[in-house]
Amino acid sequence: MDASIQPPVAKIVPHTLEKHGQVRTDNYYWLNDREDQEVIDYLNQENEYYQKMTAHTKELQENLFAEMKSRIKEDDSSVPYFYNGYFYITRFEKGKDYPIYSRKKGSLDAKEEIMFDCNEMAKGHSYFNLSGINVSEDNKYAAFGLDLVSRRQYTIQIKNLETGEILPVKIENTTGGSTWASDNKTLFYTRKDAQTLRSDKVYRHTLGTDIAKDALVFHEKDDTFYTFVYKEKSKKYLVIGSTSTLTSEYQILESNNPNGNFRLFQKRVRGLEYSISHYGDSFYVVTNKDKATNFKLMKTPESKTSMENWSELIPHRKDVLLEGIEIFKDYLVVEERSNGLNKIQIRPWNAGESYYLPFESETYTAYTTTNVDFDTEILRFGYQSLTTPSSVMDFNMRTKEKKVLKEQEVLGGKFDKNNYVEERIWATAEDGTKLPISMVYRKGMKKDGKNPFLLYAYGSYGSTIDPTFSSTRLSLLDRGFIFAIAHVRGGEYLGREWYENGKLLKKKNTFTDFIDCSKYVIAQKYTSAKHLYAEGGSAGGLLMGAIVNMAPELYNGVIAQVPFVDVVTTMLDDTIPLTTGEYDEWGNPNDKEYYDYMLSYSPYDQVKAQDYPNMYVSTGLHDSQVQYWEPAKWVAKLRAVKTDKNVLYLDTNMEAGHGGASGRFEALKELAKEFAFLLDLEKISK
């Protein structure tokens, strides 16, 4: 590290923020203006500082990028799936960054029809994302969404697949998703509020008409909800859904009557969550009705859908989380989670024994994948673990035969899963709760406290980080790192209560759980504070911000990607994308109890004069989920008050948003920066 290189100093412009009679002073509030040249200049100075300080790792970054890329099969393609007379395939060609979407009629030997070659479409754009491909029932038209900025505001267009012509229709500021009615000329889609980016309106477009005349079908006026539209797998119903963190509501309409009026399935009741699947003359409802915290399955006639008509099929179980169902003509498939592990249950509709698919390990992930065909006895599912590359399988639910269609190839000839060990261990939280940790490392690891150890977590929204395989992660494992996932409260790894105990006024459990997991792996001599690293992104970046304030001495380095760190100010600003929909997750700071609690952990507000670990913070200028100024202000404040000589980097992608760069291999360059940061701190240069 070159001591002569000085970090940029952000100017201090005190800005007072008052709430509940309390005044906060934000010295860096001025960074909250994407259009201000001085803000852009400051971000560029931070980028320049990061580049100069890490110039000595450039070669390492390039080697890591080449190494990670060399494991990926460039000319790869997805397992084809059959839908409505066609096999659909997504494939990549060598040397190209983007997917090619194609289909074949009736047989895999048929001539390939290229629907979208994203490599051609992306030319001239620094960012490109095609999303939401949706083909009409007569197979003639495909609607699709394009985002060229990375702000998740898609423009919907329509392609005539028979002629190759793209129609002149351009529907702007949508979610990218849409659904065709059964008449093959009516398209339903969802628009976003231009400022908050909340999807709030469902429209109906008829082919050949002016989009200015599109009918507004539904307006979701409650700003804590967002809305979406789709078609049931049975194709009989169009569905408009409205959901918030705690509540859901659906409306249905026969898809052969697109100009009719949608009718309520079951009106919203605060705290009632449900989702619906149509089959035969009934709907199947996964719901938390009557305090079914872990959800249960109910059934109702399609003519009487309100909840007094629902009858129970699978009761609520205290130790099993019902995550979802897949419906087939002869089988019901139930996805569950118990003791943190995925289970897939097959239940024949007629007489016949129910059974579970057999899985052995404790660090795996199993999930149903593309099952669009209703009339089949084949279930397609995916399986992977921390040491097992991802595979896609077809399982015959009648004969119980399993066929591996594809296992992710790890090129380079060096990967052998037997060289790695995966295990699940349990730490104990301060309050006595047992905390699961999934980990992977190379065989022969010694518990001598000297292993570099990367601990990853997310811990919000009931979103579970499952143990999955990563070919890029091998670049750390093969250099002696242990990689682990802390399944902290705030996720749903151990059921819905695991989530409930890590949100709102119990949010701090997420942070103390991570700290307790860190202390445990140190106590067990997997690593030591000199070699322990932490990583998290978005709401996981909030977790990183909290732990470096609360227990900085436990970590040598921390990676915070697009971190949500200015919790109070953001949650008080309802013009920012996502804010109003988040009140049920974090609390509404307009209420003093929540304001005080949030303030007590908000990373930006809690920065203090103390030593902090080495830190690498990344963000994107156009991020729609966490605005760039949160990490920018946080880094500026840390620079001004921290008392250590450790490195602190802010790396802003000036062209991308929340998910980082587009392009298949661009993301590897961002990963190479993170890995180089860790390896450099461990003095590993090759």
N, C-alpha and C positions, 0 to 999 in steps of 0.2 A: 504494500500500500504506500503510495507516494504522499508523504505528509505535506508536501508543498501545494497539493491541489486542495483548494478551499471550497467547501460546499456553498451553494447560493444561500443568501439570507433574504427571506421574504420580508417585505416592509410591514411594519405594524400600523394598522389603522383601527383603533378601538371602535367597536360597534356594540352598542348595548342592546340586549334582548331581555325583555321583562315579561314575567309570567308568574301568576299566583303571588304577586308582591315581591318576587325575588328577581334580582338583576344579575345576569351573566354578561361578561364582557368577552366578545369574540374578536381577537386581534386580526384574524385572517378571513373574516367574512367576505372581504372584497374579492377573494378568489372565486366566488360564486358567480362569475360572468364569463361565459364561453366566448362572448363577442368582444371582450376587452383585450386589446393587443398586449397590454401589460401582463395580463394573466397568461396569455399564450407564450410570451417571452419568458416568464418565470418557469413555466412547465418545460420549455425548451432548455433553459439553463440547468434545471434538475436532470434532464435527459443527458445533457452534455457532461455534467459532473459524473453521472453514473457510467457513461461510456469511457471517460478518462480513467476513473478509478478501477475499472474492470478491464482496461486495455490488455493487461497481462494475462487475462483468461480468454482472450479472443480465440486463440488457437484451440484451447480446450473446448470452448463452445462449438467451434466448427467441427471438431472431432466427435463431440457428443451428438451433434445433429446428424452427421454422416453415419455414425454408429446406429442411432435410433432408426434412421430412415432405412438403413440396410437390412433391418429385421422385418420390414413391412413389405408384403407382396404388392408390387406396384400395379401389376396387371391383374387385379383381383375382381371377383364379382360375387354378388349376394346369392344365397340359395333362392332359385326361382320359386315364386308362389303362384298358385292357380286361382284366378278370380274371373267369374263371368265369361268363360270361354277363352281367356288369354293367360299365358305365363308372363309374369312381370319380373324384370331383372334390373338390378342396379350394378353397374360395373365401372371399373377404373382402368385407364390405359397407362402404360409406362410413360413416365416423364410428364404426366398431366396432373393438374391439381384438383380437378373437379369431377364429380360423377357424371356418368351417361345413363339416362333412364331409357329402358327399351322394353319391348314386349314381343311375344311370338304367339300366333293364333293357333290354339288347339293342341300344338305339340312342340316339344323343345327342338324338334328337327325343322320346324317351320322357319321361314325367312324372318330375320330380325327386323322389327320396325323401330327406328330410333325416335323416341318421343321428344327427349330433350338432351342435347349435348351441352352441358353447362360450361365446358371449356370454351366453346364458341361464344356462348351467351355472355361469359364473364370478361371477354376481351375489352380492354379499355376501362375496366372498373378496378379500383384498388380494393374494393370489398364486394363480394357477391354471395348471395344466399337464395336458393330456390327452395320453396317450401309448399306443402299442402297440395300436392298433385291429387286431383280428384276427377275420375273419369265417369262420364255419363253412362247410364245403363245400356244404351244402344252402342256403346264403345266408340262413339264418333267424336266427342268433344272432351278435352281435358282442361280443367281450370287449374291455375297454379299461381303462387304468390312469389314476388321478387322483392328482396331488400338489398339496396345498393349502398346503404349508409351504416348498417349495423345498429339501427335504433329499433329494430323489430316492428317497423311500420311498413307493411308489405303492400305492393300494388298488385291487384289480381288481374290476370289476363286470361284469355281463352284461346286454345289452339284447336283447329279442326284437324284431327288426326288422319283423316282420309286424304286431305289435300295438302297438309303441312302448313296451311295458312294460319297466321296469328291474327285473330279478329281485332278490329280497331278499339275494342273495349279496354279501358284502363280504369280500374276502380281503386282509388288511392286510399292510403291510411287505414288499411285493414289488418286483421291478424294473419292473413295469408291463407287461412283455411276456408273452405266453402263446401256446400253439398248440393248435388243435383236432385230435383224431384224426379219422379218416375216418367214424366212427360218428355224428358231429355232436352227441354228448352228453358226450364225455370231453375235459376241458381240462387241459393240462399247464402248469405255471407255476413260477417260481423265487422263493423267499423269501430275504430278507436276514438276516444276523445283526443283531439290534437295536442292538448297540453299535458294531461295526466297520463295519456296512453292507456287508459282503462278501456277495455272492450265493452261498449255500453249499448250498441244498437245493432239489431239484426235487420237486414234488408232483403228484398226479393227483386232479382233482375230477370227480365225475360229477353232471350236472344233476339237481336234485331231491333231492340228499342234503345232509346237514349238513356244513359245511366242517370241523368238528372231526374228522370221520371221513376227511378226505382222506388218501390213502395217500402216505407218503414213498417216493418212487421211487429217489432218489439223494441221498446226503449227501457233499459234497466236504469231507473232513476236513482236507486239507492247507491250512493258512491262507495259503499263498502263491498258491493257485489261486482262481479264481472260476468259477461254472458257469452255464449257460444252456441253453434248450431251443428247438428250432424244427423246422419240417417242410421236407423237401427240395422243390425246385421241381417235381420230377416227381410229388410228393404220395405217393410210395410209402413213404417212410421218415420216422419221427420221429427226431430226433437230439438227444442230450444232449452238450454240449461242456464241457470243462474246460480252462481255459488259465491259464498264468502268463506272465511276461514272456518266458520262453525255451522253454516246453514246452507241447504241447497233446495232448489225448486226446479221442476221440469214442466214443460208444456209439450203436447203432442198433436200431430196432424197427420192424417193418412197421406203418404207421399204421392198417391195418384190424384190428390185433390189440392194442388199447391196454392190455389187462390182461396182456399177455405180459411177458417179461423182456427188458430191453435187453441187448445183447451188445457186448462191446468190439470196436471197429473195429481199433485198434492201441493196445496199452497204452502208457502214458506212459514215455518214456525221456528223462532230463534232457537238454535241448538239442535234442531232436527236435521241430520244429514242422511241423504239417501242417493242411490244411483239405480238406474233401471235398465233391464234387458228384456226384449220381447221374444216370446216363443209361443207358437200355437195360438191359443186364444187367451193367453195370460202374459202378465209382466212379472218378472222376478226382480225383487227389490233388496239390495244390500243396504242395511240401515242401522243407525244407532238408537232407533225408537225405544222408548221405555228404558232409558239408562243402559242400553246395550253398548257399553264403552268400547268393547272390541268388535262390535258389529255382529249382525245376524242376518240370515237370509229369509225373506218372506215372499209370498206369492199373492197376486191379485188378478181378478178378471179384467180383460182389456176394456170392458164396458163400465167397470166400477173401480176407479183407480185411487180414490181418496183413502186415507190410512185406516179408516174404520173397517175397510174391506180386506185389509192385509192379513194373511194367515201365515203362521210360522212354519218354515221348512227345516232350517238349521238354527237351533237355539244359540243364544249368547253363551260364550265360554270365557271364564275369567282368565284362563292361561293361553287362549288361542286367538290371535288376531285374524279376522276374516278380511283378506286384502282385496279380493275380487273374484269374479266368476267368468267363465267362457261357456257360451251355450252352443251346442250342436244338436242336430236333429235327434240323435239317439242317446246323447250323453250330456251331463252337466259336469263341468270341470271347475273345481273350487281351489283357489289359491289362498293359502293360509301361512301364518308365521307362528311358530311356537318355540320358546326358549331361544329366540333370535333367528331361528333357521327357517328357510322357505320349505313349504310342503305343498305338493300338488296332489289333490284327491280327485279320483274319477268316480262318478256316480251315474250308472245307467238309468235312464228314465223309466224303463220297464223293470220287471223283476230282475235281480242280478246284484251280486255283492259289490259294495263300494270298496275301493282299495287306494293305497297311496303309491306313488312312484318311489322306488327305493333310492335314497342318497346316503352316502357313507360319511363324508368328512364333516368337520365343524366349521370349516372356513370356505364354504361354497355359496354360490348364488344360482338359483334355478327359477325360471320364469317362462310363462307361455309367450310365444312370439306372434308371428303373423298367422292368425287363424281366421281368414275372411270367408272361407268356404263353410257353409252351414250344413250341407248334406255330405258329411264325410265321417269316417270312423278314425281318421288320422288326426292326432294332436301334435302340433309343432311346438317344441319348447327348446329353450336354450339352457346351457349349463356351463359354468366356469368356476374356478376357485383361484386362490392366490397363487397356486403353482400350476393350474391346469388351464391351458388356453381355451378361449370361448368356443363352444361347439353348438351346432344347431342339429336337432334330432327330430325325426318323425317317429311317433309312438302310436302303434295300432291299439286302440282302446279295447278292441274285441279280443285280438289274439295275444296282446301284451308284447308283441315283437317291437324291438327298438332298432332304428336304423340311423347311424350317424351320417348326416348329409354333408357336413362340412366341419372341419376343425380348423381354427385360425392357424395359419402357418407362421412359424417364427423362422425367418430365413437366416442364413449365415452359418448354418450347420453346427453352431456351438450350443444351442439350447437343449438341455435335457432336464425334464421336470424332476428327475430323481436327484439332481444336485441341490435341490432346495427343500426347506422344511417349512410347513405351515402349521400354526397352532393357535388355539384360543386359550387365553388366560383370563383370570378374573382379579381385578383390583378391588379394594374396598374403599368406598367413599367415607368422608367424615361422619355422615349420618348412619353408617353401617350398610348402605346399599351396595350390593355386588355389581361391579362395572365390568362388562366384557370388553376384551381387546383382541382383535384378530391380527395376527402378525405373520410375516414371511422373512426368511433369511437363508443364506447359503449354508449347506451342510458343514459341520465342523466349527460352527460358531462357539466361542468360549464365553462363558459368563464371567468376564473379568473386569467389567465396567469400562472397557476401552472401545467398545463398538460404537461407531456413529449410528444414530438412531433417528429416523424421521417419523414423528407421530402426527397423524392426520385426523381431522374431525370436521364435522359440519354442525349438527346439533340444533336445527331449527325446523319449524313448519311440519314436524312429524316426518321429515324426509330422512330415510335410512340410507346410510352409506354401506352398501353391501360389499363383502369381500370379492373383488373381481380381479381378473388377470390383466396385467399390463406388460406389453413387450418393452415399452420405454423404461419401465421401472427396473428392468434387468441391468441398466447402466449404473444404477445405484447399488443394487444387490451384489453385482459382480465386483464392485469396489469395496465390499465389506459392510455396506449399510444394512441395518434391519429396518424394514418398513412395517408400520402398524397403523391400524384404524382404531381409534377410541370410540366405542359406541355409546356416547354420552347421552344423558337425558336431554330431551328436546327433539331427538329423532324418535322413531317408532320401533326400534330394534326389538325391544321386549314388550311390544303391545302399546295400545293407545295411552295407557297411564304413564308410560315412559315419556311420551310426548307432553301430556298434561303437566307432568312434574318438572318440565323444563321450559315453561313459557310464562308470560304475564308476570305475576308477582313471585314466580318460582324460577325465573330465568337464570338467576345466579347459580343454580344447580349445574347448568351446562358448563359454566366456567370452572367451578370447584371440582366437578367430575374430571375434567381434562387435567387439572392440576394434580388431582389424586392419582390418576392413571400415570402421569409423569413421575410422581414420587415413587410409585410402585415399581416401574421398570428400572428406576435408579436403585431402589432398595434391593431388587432381585438381581442386580449386577448385569442386567442386559446392557446397560450403558451408564454414563455419569453426566452430571450437569455440563461438563466440558464438551460432551459429544452429543447432547440431546438437541434435536431441532423440532420445531413445530410448524405446521402448515394448515392454512384454511382459506377459503375464498368466499366472498359475498357475506352472507350471514356467518359463515365460518371465519371470515375476516374480522367480524365483530368479536368472535371468540378469541382470535389472536390478539386483538387490541385489549381485551379484558385481561388475558393472562399475563401480558407483558407489564401491565400496571400492577397486577396482584402478586405475581411470583416471578419477576424477571430473572432471579438468580438461578432458576431451574434450567434455563435454555442458553445455548451458545448462539443460536441463530433462529430467526423466525421469518417465514414467507407468508405475507398477507396479500392475497389476490383480490382485486376490486373490493376492498373491505368496507363494510357498512359500520362506520366508526363514530359518526356525528349523530347519535341516535335521537337526542332530544330535539335539536333544531330541525332535523328532517321530519320527525313525526309531528312537529307543530306546523309544518308547511304542507297544506293539503293540495297545493298546485303541483307538487313533485309526483312523477309516476310512482305508483304503488302505495303511497302513504295511506290513503283512507282504507284500503283493503287490508291494511296491516294492523289495525287497532286490536283485533282479536288475538294477534300473535304477541305484540309487545305491550299493549295497553294504549289508551288514549291519554296523552300527556295534558290535555285540557282538563283532566281530572287530577287534582293535586296528588292523590295517593300514587298514581302511576307516574306522574311527573317526578316526584321525589325518588321513587324507586329506580326509574330509568337513569336519572341524573347520577345516582350512586354507582352505576356501572358503565355509563356511556364512555367509551375509551377516550374520545377527544376531550371531554370535560374532566376526565380523571387523570390526564397526563400530569406528572409531577416531577420535581427535581430529584432524580434518582438515576442509578445506572440502569440502562436498558440493554437487551441482547443486540447482536448484529441483526439488521433487518433489511429485507428486500420487499418493497411495496410496489405492486403494479396496478395500473388502471387504464381505462380507455376513454378518450375525450368524449366519445358519443354514447357512453354507457347509458342505457335507459333504466337499468335496475338500481344501480348504485351510482349516483352522480360523481363524476371525476373529482369534484372539489372536496369531497369527504376525505379521501386519502391525501390530497394535496395539502389541505389545512392541517391534517393530523401530523404529517411529516414536518411541515413548517414549525408547528408548535413543539414537536419532539426536539427538533434541532435547537430551538431556542432555550429549552429548559433541561435537557438530559445532561447527566454529569459524567458520562463515560467517554471513552475514545473509540467505541465500536463503530462499525460502518452503518450508515443508514442511506438507503437508496430509494428514490421515487422514479419509477420507469413508466412513462405514459405513452401508450400507443396513440399517436395523434390521428390515426385513421380508423380506429375500430371501437367497438362497444363492449358489452358485458362478457361475451363469449370469446373475446380476443379476435385474432386475425382469421380471415376466411382462407380457404385453400387448404388442401389436405395436409401439406407438409409445413405450412407457415406456422401452425401451432407448435410444431416440434422445435422451432427456433426459440419460441417463448419458454418452452420446457427446458431447452438447453441452457438458457440464461439462469433458470432456477437451480438446475443441477450444478452448474458451474459455481454459483454462489455457495452452495453447500460444500462442494468438493474443495473449493478454495479455502474455506474456513477449516477444513480438515487437513489442509496442506497436501491434498492429493492432486497432482497436476497432470496425470495421464489417464 
